[in-house]
Amino acid sequence: MLQLYFSPMACSLASRIALMEAGLEARYHLVHLRTKQVVDDDSDFRDVAPKGAVPVLVLENGEQLTESAAVLQYIADLKPETGLAPRFGDPDRYRLQEWLSFIGAEIHKAFLFPTFWYKDDGSLAKPRARITQTLSVPATHLANREFLVGSGFTVADAHLTWALLLLRPAGVDVAQWPPLAAYLERMQARPAIKGAIATEMALRKTMTA
Ligand SMILES: N[C@@H](CCC(=O)N[C@@H](CS)C(=O)NCC(=O)O)C(=O)O
């Protein structure tokens, strides 16, 4: 069975959403990201995954896959009939990769990661100023579309949904981009996304209790 190392509401949420949208079962291992403790067995997460970052997907053959863009496409390709990723050869596959890169680099690493991981000693002013311009790109793209790529839900939507969910705790109000606010509302109405968020929010409460 597939296994996913995750932390509640971290970027691994997108992988959980993808697994649920694909109808794939997995064993989930909760990781405390700051202490690097795997809660199941109290082991050191860095012994499992040298990068020390989630998501880590353990494949059926025991190999590990990291990096959200790769993990999400792997999950999608296990169930091609779900359309979670356009098939290789379809020009939209590159659009999918384009969005996965943009979300991972420009929204996650350029803004969300420093916002949540670094003390704000003034150094966050530039990323904070830049995120407004960054988010105008998907906002414009989604003004007349339901999904990021093609005409159906893909793993790029799972990734963007996670990123948008973290904007509020990062101090950015998504309401300033009505197409993004409407998109987030639509995505959160999907049963798999609703279920994934409910599971992870409940786990998050147990961690802070
Ligand atoms: N490039 C990686 C980034 C993964 C990442 O930064 N994950 C965060 C959680 S959202 C993490 O585990 N951080 C812990 C750390 O870097 O020590 C990806 O896209 O999957």
The ligand as a Tripos MOL2 file, in Angstrom:
@<TRIPOS>MOLECULE
LIG
   20    19     1     0     0
SMALL
NO_CHARGES

@<TRIPOS>ATOM
      1 N1          9.9650   21.5020   -2.6170 N.3       1 LIG1
      2 C1          9.2070   20.7310   -1.6800 C.3       1 LIG1
      3 C2          9.0050   21.5550   -0.4300 C.3       1 LIG1
      4 C3          8.4790   20.7390    0.6960 C.3       1 LIG1
      5 C4          8.3450   21.5860    1.9620 C.2       1 LIG1
      6 O1          8.9290   22.6610    2.0880 O.2       1 LIG1
      7 N2          7.5570   21.0830    2.8890 N.am      1 LIG1
      8 C5          7.4130   21.7810    4.1410 C.3       1 LIG1
      9 C6          5.9870   21.7100    4.6280 C.3       1 LIG1
     10 S1          4.8750   22.6600    3.6080 S.3       1 LIG1
     11 C7          8.2980   21.0790    5.1670 C.2       1 LIG1
     12 O2          8.2090   19.8880    5.3330 O.2       1 LIG1
     13 N3          9.1350   21.8390    5.8290 N.am      1 LIG1
     14 C8         10.0140   21.3350    6.8350 C.3       1 LIG1
     15 C9         11.4260   21.7100    6.5940 C.2       1 LIG1
     16 O3         11.7430   22.1870    5.4960 O.co2     1 LIG1
     17 O4         12.2220   21.5310    7.5070 O.co2     1 LIG1
     18 C10         7.8500   20.3220   -2.2750 C.2       1 LIG1
     19 O5          7.3500   21.0540   -3.1310 O.co2     1 LIG1
     20 O6          7.3260   19.2810   -1.9030 O.co2     1 LIG1
@<TRIPOS>BOND
     1     1     2 1
     2     2     3 1
     3     2    18 1
     4     3     4 1
     5     4     5 1
     6     5     6 2
     7     5     7 1
     8     7     8 1
     9     8     9 1
    10     8    11 1
    11     9    10 1
    12    11    12 2
    13    11    13 1
    14    13    14 1
    15    14    15 1
    16    15    16 2
    17    15    17 1
    18    18    19 2
    19    18    20 1
@<TRIPOS>SUBSTRUCTURE
     1 LIG1         1 GROUP 0 **** ****
